[in-house]
Amino acid sequence: MSLELLRELARCEAFPVAVTDQISVDRLRLLKAAGMVEAQLPDELGEPAWVHAVTGWGRATLRADGARLVLELRQERQIDVRRDSAEG
């Protein structure tokens, strides 16, 4: 998934980062089109892509996705508590 690649890139300590796997390069094309990364994409298959930065928009997207996961976990816990209360 593209967000997983974005997460990996956001953890990088130094840029530029080479991306050589073709599936990841394709995902990187989506991230660049969405404005989440600054990257130089290859013209030909088999050449690496170079990521120069994760943009503010990319980092905001990761924070929003993290918040979504937290809310989902809270909702699941609330359902479990209600279920336990109804059974007890």
LINKADA-V304595 format. One record per residue. PHI is phi in whole degrees, -180 to 180 (999 if undefined). Layout:
# LINKADA-V304595
PHI
PHI
This chain:
# LINKADA-V304595
999
-64
-68
-65
-63
-60
-60
-60
-66
-65
-82
-66
-90
-138
-121
-79
-119
-85
-119
-109
-68
-62
-64
-67
-63
-63
-66
-64
-60
-66
-63
-67
-61
-82
81
-93
-140
-103
-148
-104
-96
-75
-87
-123
-61
90
-89
-76
-98
-121
-96
-99
-171
-96
-76
-59
-63
-64
-67
-64
-63
-65
-64
-65
-67
-62
-64
-61
-65
-62
-64
-62
-64
-61
-64
-62
-65
-64
-63
-63
-65
-64
-64
-66
-67
-70
-82
-90
